[in-house]
Amino acid sequence: MPAKRRSSNLSKTKMESFSPKERNFLGILTPSDLEKPEVAARAVLFLLARNADYFNNLSNTYPSLGLTNADINNAATLSYNQGMTKLQSLGFDKDG
């Protein structure tokens, strides 16, 4: 069984949450970079914005869901707390 990856920073953000291009853009070159408050804050804001964009696109693709802005913001926050893959597994994948 592979070792469980853990974060070592206050935001609990893992490097695996970002593509290599996103890591470079955010200045996350090593796991220790996420221990810097300014880098961790950028990372969290980026994840929240990326997830909100996903749910906004989902709302536009499936208007019958009737998602409000509050729903999108809440889903983005929940996806940050619980992990995006859990919410994407509900069956609405904008790329698939």
N, C-alpha and C positions, 0 to 999 in steps of 0.2 A: 504494500500500500504506500503510495507516494506521501511524502511529508506534507502536512497542511501548511500552506503559505500564510504567513502572518504579517500584519503591518506593525511597524514599530513607531508610529507617530500618533499624535493626538487625534487627527482626523480619521484614522483607521483606513486610509486610502492605500491601495496596493498598486505597485507599478504595473501589474498585469491588467489594471483597469484601463490602460491607455495603449494605443498603438505606438509603434516606434516614432512615427511622425508626430503624434500628439505629445509624446514625452519630450521630444526635441523642442517643439513649440513652447511647451510649458517650462522647460529648463529642468526636467527630471531625468538626470543621467544615471544616478545611482539611487538605491533605496534610501540612503541617508539624506538625499536632497529633500525627501518628503518630511524630514524632521524639522526643516526650516519653516517657521510659521508663514512666511510670505509665499513660499512655494506650495505648502499644504493648502493655504487659502485659495490660491489660483486654481489648484487641482480640483478642489471641492466645487468652486463656482463653475469651472469648466464642465464637470460631470453633471451638475444640476442643469446647466444650460443645454448640454447635449441630450440629456434625457427628456427635458421639456420639449425640445425640438422634435424628438422621436414621437412623443405623445401628441404634439400639435399636428405632425404629419399624419399620424394615425387617425386623429379626429377629422382631418380633411379627406382622407381616403375612405373612411367609414363614417359619414355624417349621421347615419342611423344610430350610432352610439350616443349621440347627444351630449358629448363631453363639453363642459363649460371650461372657462379659463381656470376656475378654482379646481375643477377636476384634474386638469392638466398639471397644474402646479402641485397638487397633492400627489398625483401619480409620480411626478418627477422626484419629489421628496421621498416617497415610499420606495421608489426604485433605487435611490441612493442608499437608503437604510437597509433594504432587504436584498438588493442585487437586481440588476436589470434582467438577467436571464430568467429569474423566477416570473417576472411579469410578462416577458416576451413569450414564455411558454404557454400563455393563456390562449394562443392561437392566432394572434394578430401580429404578424411580422411584415413590416412594410417592404422588406426587401425580398420576400419569398412568395 
